[in-house]
Amino acid sequence: MSTTALSGLLEYLYSTLSPSNMRWVGEHLIERASQKEGLPLKHYSKEEMNAMLDQAEANFEAGLGIPDEEAWDELDKEHNIPEAV
């Protein structure tokens, strides 16, 4: 697929998908690409996932990072993507 066609597809998805839908599509595309390339997927234990969540919660409580919607808004502005209706 050409870069122009891919860019058009991305612009369409940016303007129609919610942030959670974008993450869902992105995760599934990465998983499929990894499978096709024969790359093993990283498997996490329940303990590893809980540790990552604990760290994320601690970071949030410490005021680190920015809210999800603000991050997406900044990304949209950087790429001149119009606001969704």
Distance bins in CASP14 RR format, pairs under 12 A and 6 or more apart:
PFRMAT RR
TARGET T0000
AUTHOR 0000-0000-0000
RMODE 2
METHOD distances of the structure
MODEL  1
1 7 0 0 0 0 0 1 0 0 0 0 0
1 8 0 0 0 0 0 1 0 0 0 0 0
1 9 1 0 0 1 0 0 0 0 0 0 0
1 10 0 0 0 0 0 1 0 0 0 0 0
2 8 0 0 0 0 1 0 0 0 0 0 0
2 9 0 0 0 0 0 1 0 0 0 0 0
3 9 0 0 0 0 0 1 0 0 0 0 0
3 10 0 0 0 0 0 1 0 0 0 0 0
4 10 0 0 0 0 0 1 0 0 0 0 0
4 11 0 0 0 0 0 1 0 0 0 0 0
5 11 0 0 0 0 0 1 0 0 0 0 0
5 12 0 0 0 0 0 1 0 0 0 0 0
6 12 0 0 0 0 0 1 0 0 0 0 0
6 13 0 0 0 0 0 1 0 0 0 0 0
6 29 0 0 0 0 0 1 0 0 0 0 0
7 13 0 0 0 0 0 1 0 0 0 0 0
7 14 0 0 0 0 0 1 0 0 0 0 0
7 79 0 0 0 0 0 1 0 0 0 0 0
7 81 0 0 0 0 0 1 0 0 0 0 0
8 14 0 0 0 0 1 0 0 0 0 0 0
8 15 0 0 0 0 0 1 0 0 0 0 0
8 16 0 0 0 0 0 1 0 0 0 0 0
8 81 0 0 0 0 0 1 0 0 0 0 0
9 15 0 0 0 0 0 1 0 0 0 0 0
9 16 0 0 0 0 0 1 0 0 0 0 0
9 17 0 0 0 0 0 1 0 0 0 0 0
9 25 0 0 0 0 0 1 0 0 0 0 0
9 29 0 0 0 0 0 1 0 0 0 0 0
10 16 0 0 0 0 0 1 0 0 0 0 0
10 17 0 0 0 0 0 1 0 0 0 0 0
10 22 0 0 0 0 0 1 0 0 0 0 0
10 25 0 0 0 0 0 1 0 0 0 0 0
10 26 0 0 0 0 0 1 0 0 0 0 0
10 29 0 0 0 0 0 1 0 0 0 0 0
10 79 0 0 0 0 1 0 0 0 0 0 0
10 81 0 0 0 0 1 0 0 0 0 0 0
11 17 0 0 0 0 0 1 0 0 0 0 0
11 76 0 0 0 0 0 1 0 0 0 0 0
11 79 0 0 0 0 1 0 0 0 0 0 0
11 80 0 0 0 0 1 0 0 0 0 0 0
11 81 1 0 0 1 0 0 0 0 0 0 0
11 82 0 0 0 0 1 0 0 0 0 0 0
12 22 0 0 0 0 0 1 0 0 0 0 0
12 25 0 0 0 0 0 1 0 0 0 0 0
12 81 0 0 0 0 0 1 0 0 0 0 0
12 84 0 0 0 0 0 1 0 0 0 0 0
13 19 0 0 0 0 0 1 0 0 0 0 0
13 21 0 0 0 0 1 0 0 0 0 0 0
13 22 1 0 0 1 0 0 0 0 0 0 0
13 23 0 0 0 0 0 1 0 0 0 0 0
13 24 0 0 0 0 0 1 0 0 0 0 0
13 25 1 0 0 1 0 0 0 0 0 0 0
13 26 0 0 0 0 1 0 0 0 0 0 0
13 29 0 0 0 0 0 1 0 0 0 0 0
13 81 0 0 0 0 0 1 0 0 0 0 0
13 84 0 0 0 0 0 1 0 0 0 0 0
14 21 0 0 0 0 0 1 0 0 0 0 0
14 22 1 0 0 1 0 0 0 0 0 0 0
14 25 0 0 0 0 0 1 0 0 0 0 0
14 72 0 0 0 0 1 0 0 0 0 0 0
14 75 0 0 0 0 1 0 0 0 0 0 0
14 76 1 0 0 1 0 0 0 0 0 0 0
14 77 0 0 0 0 0 1 0 0 0 0 0
14 78 0 0 0 0 0 1 0 0 0 0 0
14 79 1 0 0 1 0 0 0 0 0 0 0
14 80 0 0 0 0 0 1 0 0 0 0 0
14 81 1 0 1 0 0 0 0 0 0 0 0
14 82 0 0 0 0 1 0 0 0 0 0 0
14 83 0 0 0 0 0 1 0 0 0 0 0
14 84 0 0 0 0 1 0 0 0 0 0 0
15 21 0 0 0 0 0 1 0 0 0 0 0
15 22 0 0 0 0 0 1 0 0 0 0 0
15 76 0 0 0 0 1 0 0 0 0 0 0
15 79 0 0 0 0 0 1 0 0 0 0 0
15 80 0 0 0 0 0 1 0 0 0 0 0
15 81 1 0 0 1 0 0 0 0 0 0 0
15 82 1 0 0 1 0 0 0 0 0 0 0
15 83 0 0 0 0 1 0 0 0 0 0 0
15 84 1 0 0 1 0 0 0 0 0 0 0
15 85 0 0 0 0 1 0 0 0 0 0 0
16 22 0 0 0 0 1 0 0 0 0 0 0
16 25 0 0 0 0 0 1 0 0 0 0 0
16 81 0 0 0 0 0 1 0 0 0 0 0
16 82 0 0 0 0 0 1 0 0 0 0 0
16 84 1 0 0 1 0 0 0 0 0 0 0
16 85 0 0 0 0 1 0 0 0 0 0 0
17 23 0 0 0 0 1 0 0 0 0 0 0
17 24 0 0 0 0 1 0 0 0 0 0 0
17 25 1 0 0 1 0 0 0 0 0 0 0
17 26 0 0 0 0 1 0 0 0 0 0 0
17 72 0 0 0 0 0 1 0 0 0 0 0
17 76 0 0 0 0 0 1 0 0 0 0 0
17 81 0 0 0 0 0 1 0 0 0 0 0
17 84 0 0 0 0 1 0 0 0 0 0 0
18 24 0 0 0 0 1 0 0 0 0 0 0
18 25 0 0 0 0 0 1 0 0 0 0 0
18 68 0 0 0 0 0 1 0 0 0 0 0
18 69 0 0 0 0 0 1 0 0 0 0 0
18 72 0 0 0 0 1 0 0 0 0 0 0
18 84 1 0 0 1 0 0 0 0 0 0 0
19 25 0 0 0 0 0 1 0 0 0 0 0
19 26 0 0 0 0 0 1 0 0 0 0 0
19 67 0 0 0 0 0 1 0 0 0 0 0
19 68 1 0 0 1 0 0 0 0 0 0 0
19 69 1 0 0 1 0 0 0 0 0 0 0
19 70 0 0 0 0 0 1 0 0 0 0 0
19 71 0 0 0 0 1 0 0 0 0 0 0
19 72 1 0 1 0 0 0 0 0 0 0 0
19 73 0 0 0 0 1 0 0 0 0 0 0
19 75 0 0 0 0 1 0 0 0 0 0 0
19 76 0 0 0 0 1 0 0 0 0 0 0
19 81 0 0 0 0 0 1 0 0 0 0 0
19 84 0 0 0 0 1 0 0 0 0 0 0
20 26 0 0 0 0 0 1 0 0 0 0 0
20 27 0 0 0 0 0 1 0 0 0 0 0
20 68 0 0 0 0 1 0 0 0 0 0 0
20 69 0 0 0 0 0 1 0 0 0 0 0
20 72 0 0 0 0 0 1 0 0 0 0 0
21 27 0 0 0 0 0 1 0 0 0 0 0
21 28 0 0 0 0 0 1 0 0 0 0 0
21 72 0 0 0 0 0 1 0 0 0 0 0
21 84 0 0 0 0 0 1 0 0 0 0 0
22 28 0 0 0 0 0 1 0 0 0 0 0
22 29 0 0 0 0 0 1 0 0 0 0 0
22 68 0 0 0 0 0 1 0 0 0 0 0
22 71 0 0 0 0 0 1 0 0 0 0 0
22 72 0 0 0 0 1 0 0 0 0 0 0
22 75 0 0 0 0 1 0 0 0 0 0 0
22 76 0 0 0 0 0 1 0 0 0 0 0
22 81 0 0 0 0 0 1 0 0 0 0 0
22 84 0 0 0 0 0 1 0 0 0 0 0
23 29 0 0 0 0 0 1 0 0 0 0 0
23 30 0 0 0 0 0 1 0 0 0 0 0
23 68 0 0 0 0 1 0 0 0 0 0 0
23 71 0 0 0 0 0 1 0 0 0 0 0
23 72 0 0 0 0 1 0 0 0 0 0 0
24 30 0 0 0 0 0 1 0 0 0 0 0
24 31 0 0 0 0 0 1 0 0 0 0 0
25 31 0 0 0 0 0 1 0 0 0 0 0
25 32 0 0 0 0 0 1 0 0 0 0 0
26 32 0 0 0 0 1 0 0 0 0 0 0
26 33 0 0 0 0 1 0 0 0 0 0 0
26 34 0 0 0 0 0 1 0 0 0 0 0
27 33 0 0 0 0 0 1 0 0 0 0 0
27 34 0 0 0 0 0 1 0 0 0 0 0
27 41 0 0 0 0 0 1 0 0 0 0 0
28 34 0 0 0 0 0 1 0 0 0 0 0
28 35 0 0 0 0 0 1 0 0 0 0 0
29 35 0 0 0 0 0 1 0 0 0 0 0
29 36 0 0 0 0 0 1 0 0 0 0 0
30 36 0 0 0 0 0 1 0 0 0 0 0
30 37 0 0 0 0 0 1 0 0 0 0 0
30 39 0 0 0 0 1 0 0 0 0 0 0
30 41 0 0 0 0 1 0 0 0 0 0 0
30 42 0 0 0 0 0 1 0 0 0 0 0
31 37 0 0 0 0 0 1 0 0 0 0 0
31 38 0 0 0 0 0 1 0 0 0 0 0
31 39 0 0 0 0 1 0 0 0 0 0 0
31 40 0 0 0 0 0 1 0 0 0 0 0
31 41 1 0 0 1 0 0 0 0 0 0 0
31 42 0 0 0 0 0 1 0 0 0 0 0
32 38 0 0 0 0 0 1 0 0 0 0 0
32 39 0 0 0 0 0 1 0 0 0 0 0
32 41 0 0 0 0 0 1 0 0 0 0 0
33 39 0 0 0 0 1 0 0 0 0 0 0
33 41 0 0 0 0 0 1 0 0 0 0 0
34 40 1 0 0 1 0 0 0 0 0 0 0
34 41 1 0 1 0 0 0 0 0 0 0 0
34 42 0 0 0 0 1 0 0 0 0 0 0
35 41 1 0 0 1 0 0 0 0 0 0 0
42 48 0 0 0 0 1 0 0 0 0 0 0
42 49 0 0 0 0 0 1 0 0 0 0 0
42 52 0 0 0 0 0 1 0 0 0 0 0
43 49 0 0 0 0 0 1 0 0 0 0 0
44 50 0 0 0 0 1 0 0 0 0 0 0
44 51 0 0 0 0 1 0 0 0 0 0 0
44 52 1 0 0 1 0 0 0 0 0 0 0
44 53 0 0 0 0 0 1 0 0 0 0 0
45 51 0 0 0 0 1 0 0 0 0 0 0
45 52 0 0 0 0 0 1 0 0 0 0 0
46 52 0 0 0 0 0 1 0 0 0 0 0
46 53 0 0 0 0 0 1 0 0 0 0 0
47 53 0 0 0 0 0 1 0 0 0 0 0
47 54 0 0 0 0 0 1 0 0 0 0 0
48 54 0 0 0 0 0 1 0 0 0 0 0
48 55 0 0 0 0 0 1 0 0 0 0 0
49 55 0 0 0 0 0 1 0 0 0 0 0
49 56 0 0 0 0 0 1 0 0 0 0 0
50 56 0 0 0 0 0 1 0 0 0 0 0
50 57 0 0 0 0 0 1 0 0 0 0 0
51 57 0 0 0 0 0 1 0 0 0 0 0
51 58 0 0 0 0 0 1 0 0 0 0 0
52 58 0 0 0 0 0 1 0 0 0 0 0
52 59 0 0 0 0 0 1 0 0 0 0 0
53 59 0 0 0 0 0 1 0 0 0 0 0
53 60 0 0 0 0 0 1 0 0 0 0 0
54 60 0 0 0 0 0 1 0 0 0 0 0
54 61 0 0 0 0 0 1 0 0 0 0 0
55 61 0 0 0 0 0 1 0 0 0 0 0
55 62 0 0 0 0 0 1 0 0 0 0 0
55 64 0 0 0 0 0 1 0 0 0 0 0
56 62 0 0 0 0 0 1 0 0 0 0 0
56 63 0 0 0 0 0 1 0 0 0 0 0
56 64 0 0 0 0 1 0 0 0 0 0 0
56 65 0 0 0 0 0 1 0 0 0 0 0
56 68 0 0 0 0 0 1 0 0 0 0 0
57 63 0 0 0 0 0 1 0 0 0 0 0
57 64 0 0 0 0 0 1 0 0 0 0 0
58 64 0 0 0 0 1 0 0 0 0 0 0
58 65 0 0 0 0 0 1 0 0 0 0 0
59 65 1 0 0 1 0 0 0 0 0 0 0
59 66 0 0 0 0 0 1 0 0 0 0 0
60 66 0 0 0 0 0 1 0 0 0 0 0
60 67 0 0 0 0 1 0 0 0 0 0 0
60 68 0 0 0 0 0 1 0 0 0 0 0
65 71 0 0 0 0 1 0 0 0 0 0 0
65 74 0 0 0 0 0 1 0 0 0 0 0
66 72 0 0 0 0 1 0 0 0 0 0 0
66 73 0 0 0 0 1 0 0 0 0 0 0
66 74 1 0 0 1 0 0 0 0 0 0 0
66 75 0 0 0 0 0 1 0 0 0 0 0
67 73 0 0 0 0 1 0 0 0 0 0 0
67 74 0 0 0 0 0 1 0 0 0 0 0
68 74 0 0 0 0 0 1 0 0 0 0 0
68 75 0 0 0 0 0 1 0 0 0 0 0
69 75 0 0 0 0 0 1 0 0 0 0 0
69 76 0 0 0 0 0 1 0 0 0 0 0
69 83 0 0 0 0 0 1 0 0 0 0 0
69 84 0 0 0 0 0 1 0 0 0 0 0
70 76 0 0 0 0 0 1 0 0 0 0 0
70 77 0 0 0 0 0 1 0 0 0 0 0
71 77 0 0 0 0 0 1 0 0 0 0 0
71 78 0 0 0 0 0 1 0 0 0 0 0
72 78 0 0 0 0 0 1 0 0 0 0 0
72 79 0 0 0 0 0 1 0 0 0 0 0
72 81 0 0 0 0 1 0 0 0 0 0 0
72 83 0 0 0 0 0 1 0 0 0 0 0
72 84 0 0 0 0 0 1 0 0 0 0 0
73 79 0 0 0 0 0 1 0 0 0 0 0
73 81 0 0 0 0 1 0 0 0 0 0 0
73 82 0 0 0 0 0 1 0 0 0 0 0
73 83 0 0 0 0 1 0 0 0 0 0 0
73 84 0 0 0 0 0 1 0 0 0 0 0
74 81 0 0 0 0 0 1 0 0 0 0 0
75 81 1 0 0 1 0 0 0 0 0 0 0
76 82 0 0 0 0 1 0 0 0 0 0 0
76 83 1 0 0 1 0 0 0 0 0 0 0
76 84 0 0 0 0 1 0 0 0 0 0 0
77 83 0 0 0 0 1 0 0 0 0 0 0
END
